[in-house]
Amino acid sequence: QDSTIKTFRKYNLHSPIIDSNEQRPNFIDVQRIPLPKGNYTLELTIKDANDTITKPYFYSSDIDLNYPQEKAFFSDIEYVAKSYIQKKNSPDIFSKNGYTIEPYVANFFPESLNKLTFYSELYNTDKLIADSSSVFLLRYYIASASSLEILPNYVFTSRQKAKSIIPILSSIDIQLLPSGDYILGIQAINSENKI
């Protein structure tokens, strides 16, 4: 942040054992870095410890952590490979709000996958709805990426009570969804029908 290193980690990430005759498996690593609000740049360097010839892979991304305090907002949508309710006192790197969630690390869903499972969090609805017994509508949907038209058979709603954090873990059956490019959207709609 502003040319100052705020945190730094250097570690060995061990892959699964790979047989040279088999296809190399995907594997993931999760790091959680608590930071105060602000704008940051994440820099990631990956080097194969067994390869002394190839240059390290470098990745950089700007991160905006200036989330609103007095407005409702969603976290990014995370696609999910596997999820289950977390056992008490057994949190791990995949734990979020009582769930264990293993990310699905692509945005392509082949025909072999018949469900699109996702996770998000909605924040601050308790600050916008004074009466905690009041409900609002949570809607998620699939829309065409080109026309932005919501597909009528892929709209789902549920009633929610206002809370500081509302975890959203849901699945959509995509078996009959034709091949194509789509958008997954989530909306919170108040009693005045405002999104």
N, C-alpha and C positions, 0 to 999 in steps of 0.2 A: 504494500500500500504506500503510495507516494515514494517509491524507490526504497522503502524500508521492508526488510523481511520480518513478517509478523510471527511466522511459525515455520519450522523446517523439520522434515522427517526423511530419514534415509534408512532403508531396510531391505532385507532379502525377501522376495515373494516367491514361495516355492510352488511350482506347477504340479499337477498330478503326474504320476509316472507315465511316461510316453513310450510306447513301443514304436520303433522306427518304421514298422510296416503298417501302422494304423494311422488314421486321420488324426491330426492334432486336435485335442478337445479345447473348447472355449472354457475359460475359468475366470472368476471375478475376484476382485479385492475391494473391500469397503474401508474407507477411512473417514472418521467423523472429526471435524475440526471446528470447535466452537470459536466464534468470532463476534465481536460487537458489530452493530450496524455500520455500514460504510461501503465503499467501492474497493474491490481488490482485484488482483490478477493472480490466477492459479497457474503455476508452472510445474509441469510434470516431465521428468526425464526417466526413460526406461532403457535399461541396458541388459542384454543377455550376459549373465556372469560367465557363461561357457564360450562366449564368442569374443575374441580379442580383435577381430578385423572390422566388423560392421560398426558403423557409427551409432551412438545412442539415439533413440527416438525421442523427440522433444515435442511437447504439446503446451499450448498456452491458451488461457480463456479468461475473459473478464467476468467478474462476478459482482452483481449488484445486490447488496444485502440491506437496502433501504426500504424494507417492507413497511407498509402503513400500520400505524398503531390504532387508528380510530376508524378504519374501514375494514369491511370483510374482504378476505382475499384467499385464493387457493394456492397451495403449494404446486410445484410442477407435478405433472402426472407421471407416475412411474409404472411401466409395464411389469407384470409379475409372472415369474416362471412357476413358483410354488409358494403357497401361503398356508398358514394354519394358526390357530389361536395358541399363543405362547403359554407354555407351562409356567406356573408361578415360580418365581425366584430362579428362572433359567434364561435370562436375557443373553443375547449374543450379538454379533455385529449386524445381524439382519433384523433385530427387534425394533418395532415401532408401535407405540400405543397399544400394547397387549397382543400384537400379532408378530409372528416371525414371517418375514417377507423376503423371498429370494428374487432379486430382479431378473427380468427377461431383458437381455442386453442388446436387443435389436428392435427396429420398428417395422420389420418385415414378418408377416405371419403366413407361413406356408400352408398348403392344403392339409397337411398332417395335423395342424392345430385347429381344433374346432371351437376354442374359446379364447376370447381376449380378456385377460384379467388385468385389472389396474388398481393402483392405490394413489390416493391424494389426501390432503388434509385441508379443511376449511377453517379459517381462523376468524375470531372476533365477532361472531354473530351475536354473542351476549352483549356486546357494546352497542349494537345497533337496534336490538329488540329489547326494550326495557323490561317487559314482562317475560320472565324465563319460562312461563308455561305456554307462551305463544309459539306457534309453529310456523315454519316456512317450508317451501317446496324445494327439494333438491332434484335437479334433472340432469341426466347424462344421456348422450346421444352419439350416433355416428352420422357424419355428413359427408357429402361428396367434396373432395378436395378442390375440384375445378369450379363447381357452381355454388358451393357452400350450402346447398340444399340439404336439409335434414331428412334422412331416410325414415319414412313413417313407421316401419317395422322395427326400428332400432332407437326408439325413444323410451326412456325408463324414468319413473319418478318415485320419490318417497317423501314422506313428511318427516321433518326433523325439528327437534327442539333446540333453541339457541344455547350454545356453549362456547367456551373460549377456544376449544379445539374439537373438531368433529372429524374423526378418521373415516375415510371412504374407501372401502375395499369391495369391489364388485366384479362380476364376470358378465360378458355378453357372448351369447352363442353366435358364432360367425360362420357356421357350417354352410348356410345358404347365401351368404354374402358373396356376390360375384367378385372375381379378381379385379383389383383396381386400387386407386389411391383415395384414402379417406382421412377424415379428421375426427378425433375423439374429443368431444366437448363436455364440459361440466358447467352447470349454472345453479345459482341460488336465487330463488324468486320469492320476494316478500308478499305480504297479504294484499298489497296494492298492485300486485303483478309487475313490480319493477325488478329487473335482473341486476 
